[in-house]
Amino acid sequence: MALYRFRITFEDYDDVIREIDVKSNQTFEDLHRAIHQSTGYNPEYSSSFYISNDQWTKGEEITYLPNQKRIDRRVPLMDRVKLLSFIDDPHQKFYYTFNFDRPFDFHVELMKIILDETPGVVYPAVIKSVGEAPKQFGNVLNTPIAAPEGDDFDFLNEMGLSEEDTEDFSKVTDTGEEVGIKKTDDDEEDEFGNEFADDDGFEDEGKLPDSDDY
């Protein structure tokens, strides 16, 4: 049975490379799972391969865990489509999107066709791994990660502030109105009735500036 050797790279992380050998009669789901065996990601997320040209333009779609729209469009399922059905070019390309909710995009390119299997190897097989895959951004648990104790004010440190500085921040309600700041009678008088009270030459109420000031 012939083998396909695919080179897989992240679209946004060129330094992360995987090479995977897959039997020609294995399915797109087999390749999907092999990719995430190599990245350490949980593969159980809606994803799709797209038949692509040299410019990585998306063509026909082959999907995994489809949403209703894909079901209605009768998009072929990965577990039902063998790789050999879409290998028309010795350098066939597939554009691959993993997890539509928090997507990673990949370029998948056929590098060579190998005529003989290696005895004792279980396929698909990851034969080359370069670079560390980026974190899966919560895909595995889909739950917020609680901040460790003592890190409550890390964002203040990044801003060059201290914990005490938080006392200077006013609290904001859900409606966007500020609370916790109470105006005094003096503040109201300064704002509406005595707006120049603090200006030079007007310290004493009712006192005009000396002529020498002009």
Secondary structure, DSSP 8 states (H G I E B T S, - for coil): --EEEEEEEESS-TT-EEEEEEETTSBHHHHHHHHHHHH-----S-EEEEEE-TT--EEEEEEES--HHHHHTT--BGGG-BGGGG--STT-EEEEEE-SSS-EEEEEEEEEEESS--TT--SSEEEEEES-----TTTTT-S-----TT-TTHHHHHHT--GGGGGGS-EE-TTS-EES----HHHHHHHHT-TTTTSTT--STT----GGG-
